[in-house]
């Protein structure tokens, strides 16, 4: 097609397609028949950015091939995916900062003080702390094992970001939609104990090594009950696909009702898996300085702490998906507004409104509030008590939860 003005270049970024056509019209669209909102937003952003750049280049160098390449389908898809990943990470990062702000304010009120007060309702304290850690010197001991010291912390942070981004916020806000999506998330989640153990060893510091051993043995003891409960929820829904599990709860009732024992067990195990109080003995400032994080300073330490909150946010998101209907409300299914494509979004005037995503995030922040309350009202648990709870209490409870679900499936299977 011919492009004569900047408007033609911007609205012609779909090449043979147009703004009114669904994003699935692009032959390189990576999500099949499913509509993906962050990808669509990324595509529209590239419409404006790429179209403006192509118009400017064509104005300076008429008839050049680069301008046409900037608006072809393949280029659209590449840059839309880049912007898609930026948007997903931005939402996850801001949601994590809100969780951190929530914890500071709730802990402050619980301790009869106001909590952080910098900026709008104290939210800018999180930004100030990030800037402070970013400006600190990059200091580390010469005795550390360089390769494992750097790679393990990078992998801990990277996998934490990845699993948090992979948790879907709604039927239209997702990264993967595989039938084994839940197993993929938990598989990445389970890599943390290994990385933490190796990281503690690589620092050549007895406090870090002890902290790494404590963290690894604690995480392993709580991951087995977590996986059993996840398998139980999949059995109840008949699928490991996260969307299918959410929709099964919409059709019947939230799984917190038949799996209440599993919910309580999962909640405590997820708190321990995230190394949150009262299961934070791996850090134990009074005896281990800072546990396996001792030799990480400056921005490395800040990113490690961010990874802890990312794992906590991921745990809250999985709890919402497994037990509280995900992005749906009781007697209300947000997919009614979503339709099958962008045309139905425009028809309903709801394609831009983040109702299902906000529903999911509000539920997750409510679960995180419970984690904060647990931290506020309990003391640190000893190592032997943590392991005894994991293997001798929560493991039998997870199996009991499985037996209860099997009874439901066998004797009142019509309900499911």
C-alpha positions in Angstrom: 0.0 0.0 0.0 1.1 3.6 -0.5 1.9 5.8 2.5 1.5 9.6 1.9 1.3 11.1 5.4 2.3 10.3 8.9 -1.2 9.1 9.6 -1.0 6.6 6.8 2.3 5.3 8.2 0.9 5.0 11.8 -2.4 3.4 10.8 -0.6 1.3 8.2 1.7 -0.4 10.7 -0.5 -3.5 10.3 0.7 -3.5 6.7 -2.2 -5.1 4.8 -4.3 -4.9 7.9 -5.8 -1.9 9.8 -6.6 -0.7 13.3 -10.1 -2.2 13.1 -8.8 -5.7 12.4 -8.0 -8.1 15.3 -4.4 -8.5 16.2 -4.7 -12.2 15.2 -4.7 -10.9 11.6 -0.9 -10.6 11.9 0.4 -14.0 10.6 3.2 -13.9 13.2 0.8 -13.5 16.1 2.2 -15.9 18.8 -0.9 -16.6 20.9 -3.1 -18.5 18.4 -6.8 -17.6 18.7 -6.6 -16.2 22.2 -6.7 -12.4 22.7 -3.7 -11.0 24.6 -4.2 -7.5 26.0 -0.5 -6.5 26.7 0.5 -7.7 23.3 -2.3 -5.6 21.8 -1.2 -2.6 23.7 2.4 -3.2 22.6 1.3 -3.4 19.0 -0.6 -0.2 19.3 2.4 1.5 20.9 4.5 0.3 18.0 1.9 1.6 15.6 2.7 5.1 16.8 6.4 4.8 17.4 7.3 2.7 14.4 4.9 4.6 12.1 6.4 7.9 13.1 9.9 6.7 12.6 9.1 5.2 9.2 7.4 8.4 8.1 10.4 10.5 9.2 12.8 8.2 7.4 10.7 8.2 4.3 10.5 12.0 4.4 14.3 12.2 4.6 15.1 9.4 2.2 12.1 8.8 0.0 11.4 5.3 -1.1 13.9 3.6 1.2 13.4 0.0 2.2 13.9 0.5 6.0 10.7 2.5 6.3 8.7 -0.3 4.7 10.5 -2.9 6.9 9.6 -1.0 10.0 5.9 -1.4 9.3 5.9 -5.0 7.9 4.1 -7.8 9.9 7.3 -9.5 11.1 8.8 -6.3 12.5 5.5 -5.4 14.1 5.5 -8.7 15.9 9.1 -8.4 17.1 8.7 -5.0 18.6 5.2 -5.7 19.9 6.7 -8.7 21.8 9.4 -6.4 23.2 6.9 -3.9 24.4 4.6 -6.7 25.6 7.4 -8.0 27.9 8.1 -4.4 29.1 4.4 -3.9 30.0 4.1 -7.2 31.8 7.2 -6.6 33.8 6.1 -3.0 34.6 2.8 -4.2 36.0 4.5 -7.0 38.0 7.1 -4.6 39.4 4.6 -1.9 40.4 2.3 -4.6 42.0 5.4 -5.8 44.0 6.2 -2.3 45.1 2.6 -1.9 46.3 2.9 -5.2 48.3 6.1 -3.8 49.9 4.2 -0.5 50.7 1.3 -2.5 52.1 3.6 -4.4 54.4 5.3 -1.3 55.7 2.0 0.5 56.4 0.3 -2.6 58.0 3.3 -3.4 60.2 3.5 0.3 61.2 -0.1 0.3 62.3 0.3 -3.0 64.1 3.3 -1.5 66.0 1.2 1.6 66.9 3.1 3.9 64.5 2.2 5.4 61.1 4.8 3.5 59.0 6.5 5.1 56.0 5.4 8.7 55.3 7.6 9.7 52.3 5.6 10.7 49.2 2.0 9.9 48.4 0.7 7.9 51.4 4.3 6.8 52.0 4.6 5.0 48.6 7.7 6.8 47.5 9.7 5.3 50.3 10.0 2.2 48.1 11.4 4.3 45.3 13.8 6.1 47.6 15.1 2.7 48.9 15.7 1.5 45.4 17.7 4.6 44.5 19.7 4.3 47.7 20.7 0.7 47.1 21.4 1.5 43.4 23.9 4.2 44.5 25.8 2.1 46.9 29.3 0.8 46.1 29.5 -2.6 44.4 31.7 -4.2 47.2 32.3 -8.0 47.5 34.9 -10.2 49.1 37.9 -11.4 47.0 37.5 -14.9 48.5 34.2 -15.6 46.9 33.9 -18.1 44.0 33.3 -15.5 41.3 31.3 -17.5 38.7 28.8 -19.1 41.2 28.6 -15.9 43.3 27.4 -13.8 40.3 25.4 -16.4 38.4 23.4 -17.8 41.3 22.2 -14.4 42.4 21.3 -13.5 38.8 19.4 -16.8 38.4 17.6 -16.3 41.7 16.4 -12.8 40.6 15.8 -13.9 37.0 13.6 -16.9 37.9 11.7 -14.9 40.5 10.8 -12.3 37.9 10.0 -14.9 35.3 7.6 -16.9 37.5 5.9 -13.7 38.6 5.4 -12.6 35.0 4.0 -16.0 34.1 1.2 -15.8 36.6 -1.9 -14.8 34.5 -3.9 -11.8 35.8 -6.9 -12.6 33.6 -7.9 -14.5 30.4 -6.4 -11.7 28.4 -3.3 -10.9 30.4 -1.0 -13.9 30.3 2.4 -15.0 29.0 1.8 -18.7 28.5 -1.4 -20.6 28.1 -0.1 -24.2 28.1 -2.0 -27.2 29.5 0.9 -27.7 31.9 1.3 -24.0 32.8 1.0 -24.5 36.5 3.7 -27.2 36.5 6.0 -24.9 34.5 5.6 -22.1 37.1 6.1 -24.5 40.1 9.1 -26.1 38.3 10.8 -22.7 38.0 9.7 -22.0 41.6 11.5 -25.1 42.8 14.8 -24.0 41.4 15.3 -21.5 44.2 16.6 -23.9 46.9 19.4 -25.1 44.7 20.5 -21.6 43.7 20.3 -20.4 47.3 22.4 -23.3 48.6 25.1 -22.8 45.9 25.0 -19.1 46.5 25.6 -19.5 50.2 28.5 -21.9 49.5 30.1 -19.6 46.9 30.5 -16.7 49.3 33.2 -18.6 51.4 31.5 -17.4 54.6 30.4 -19.7 57.3 27.3 -17.5 58.1 26.3 -17.5 54.4 26.8 -21.3 54.1 24.7 -22.0 57.2 22.0 -19.7 55.9 22.1 -21.3 52.5 21.8 -24.8 54.1 18.9 -23.7 56.3 17.1 -22.0 53.4 17.5 -25.1 51.1 16.3 -27.7 53.7 13.4 -25.5 54.7 12.3 -24.9 51.1 12.5 -28.6 50.2 10.5 -29.6 53.2 7.7 -27.3 52.2 7.7 -27.7 48.5 6.5 -31.3 48.6 3.2 -30.4 50.4 2.8 -27.5 48.0 3.1 -29.8 44.9 0.7 -32.3 46.4 -1.9 -29.6 47.0 -1.4 -28.2 43.4 -1.9 -31.7 42.0 -5.0 -32.0 44.1 -6.5 -28.8 42.7 -5.6 -30.0 39.2 -7.4 -33.3 40.0 -10.5 -31.5 41.1 -10.5 -29.3 38.0 -9.4 -32.1 35.7 -6.7 -30.0 34.1 -3.3 -28.4 34.8 -4.2 -25.4 32.7 -4.5 -22.4 35.0 -7.4 -21.0 33.0 -9.3 -24.3 33.2 -8.8 -24.4 37.0 -10.2 -20.9 37.3 -13.2 -21.6 35.0 -14.0 -24.8 36.9 -14.3 -22.7 40.1 -16.6 -20.2 38.2 -18.9 -23.0 37.1 -19.2 -24.5 40.6 -17.7 -22.9 43.7 -14.3 -21.7 44.9 -12.0 -24.5 45.8 -11.3 -23.0 49.2 -14.6 -24.7 50.3 -13.8 -28.4 49.5 -10.0 -27.8 50.0 -10.0 -25.7 53.2 -7.4 -28.0 54.8 -5.3 -27.6 51.6 -5.8 -23.9 51.7 -4.5 -23.5 55.2 -1.6 -25.8 54.5 -0.8 -24.1 51.2 -0.9 -20.7 52.9 1.6 -21.6 55.6 3.9 -23.6 53.2 3.9 -20.7 50.7 4.9 -18.3 53.5 7.8 -20.6 54.5 8.8 -21.1 50.8 9.0 -17.3 50.4 11.3 -17.1 53.5 8.9 -14.8 55.2 8.5 -14.5 59.0 8.1 -16.5 61.1 10.0 -18.9 58.7 12.9 -16.5 58.1 15.5 -18.3 60.1 17.7 -18.6 57.1 18.4 -14.9 57.5 18.5 -14.7 61.3 20.1 -11.3 61.7 21.0 -11.9 65.3 23.1 -15.0 64.7 23.8 -15.2 60.9 24.1 -11.5 60.1 21.9 -11.8 57.0 22.1 -15.5 56.2 22.9 -16.5 52.6 22.6 -12.9 51.6 25.5 -11.7 53.8 28.1 -11.0 51.1 25.6 -9.4 48.7 25.7 -5.6 49.1 24.3 -2.5 47.3 22.1 -3.2 44.4 22.7 -6.9 44.5 21.2 -7.0 48.0 18.3 -4.8 46.9 17.5 -7.1 44.0 17.7 -10.2 46.2 15.2 -8.6 48.6 13.0 -7.7 45.6 13.2 -11.4 44.5 11.9 -12.4 47.9 8.9 -10.2 47.5 8.4 -11.4 44.0 8.3 -15.0 45.2 5.8 -13.9 47.9 3.7 -12.2 45.3 3.8 -15.3 43.1 2.6 -17.4 46.1 -0.3 -15.1 46.7 -1.2 -15.2 43.0 -1.2 -19.0 43.0 -3.4 -19.1 46.1 -5.9 -16.8 44.4 -5.9 -19.0 41.2 -6.2 -22.3 43.1 -8.6 -21.4 45.9 -10.4 -18.1 45.3 -11.6 -18.2 41.7 -8.7 -16.2 40.1 -9.9 -13.1 38.3 -13.6 -13.9 38.7 -16.0 -12.7 41.4 -18.8 -14.9 42.8 -21.7 -15.2 40.3 -19.7 -13.0 37.9 -17.5 -14.1 35.1 -15.3 -11.4 33.6 -14.9 -13.4 30.4 -18.4 -12.3 29.6 -17.0 -8.9 28.8 -13.9 -10.2 27.1 -15.4 -12.0 24.1 -13.4 -13.7 21.5 -11.4 -10.8 20.1 -10.8 -7.1 19.9 -14.1 -6.4 18.0 -16.2 -7.6 20.9 -14.1 -5.5 23.3 -15.0 -2.4 21.3 -18.6 -3.4 21.1 -18.8 -3.8 24.9 -16.6 -0.7 25.6 -14.8 -2.8 28.1 -11.6 -3.9 26.3 -9.6 -1.1 28.0 -11.0 -1.4 31.5 -8.8 -3.5 33.8 -11.6 -5.0 35.8 -10.5 -8.7 35.8 -6.8 -7.7 36.4 -7.8 -5.4 39.3 -10.0 -8.1 40.8 -7.1 -10.6 40.7 -4.6 -8.1 42.2 -6.9 -7.0 45.0 -7.4 -10.7 46.0 -3.7 -11.2 45.9 -3.0 -8.2 48.1 -5.7 -9.4 50.5 -3.8 -12.8 50.8 -0.6 -10.9 51.3 -2.3 -9.0 54.1 -2.8 -12.3 55.8 0.9 -13.1 55.4 1.7 -9.7 57.0 -0.6 -10.4 59.9 1.2 -13.8 60.4 4.5 -11.9 60.5 3.1 -9.4 62.9 1.7 -11.8 65.4 4.2 -14.7 65.5 7.8 -15.1 66.6 10.6 -16.8 64.6 10.4 -20.6 64.5 13.5 -22.7 65.2 15.1 -24.8 62.5 14.0 -28.2 63.9 10.5 -26.9 64.5 10.3 -25.7 60.9 11.4 -29.1 59.5 9.1 -31.0 61.9 6.2 -28.8 60.7 7.0 -29.4 57.1 7.5 -33.2 57.2 5.3 -34.3 60.1 2.4 -31.9 60.0 1.9 -30.3 56.6 2.8 -33.4 54.6 0.1 -35.5 56.3 -2.3 -32.6 56.0 -1.7 -32.3 52.2 -2.4 -36.0 51.9 -5.5 -35.7 54.0 -6.6 -32.9 51.6 -6.0 -35.2 48.7 -8.1 -37.9 50.3 -11.0 -35.5 50.9 -10.9 -34.4 47.3 -10.9 -38.0 46.1 -14.0 -38.7 48.3 -15.7 -35.7 46.7 -14.8 -36.9 43.2 -16.0 -40.4 43.9 -19.2 -39.9 45.8 -20.4 -36.5 44.7 -18.7 -36.3 41.4 -21.7 -34.6 39.8 -20.9 -31.4 41.6 -17.6 -31.3 39.8 
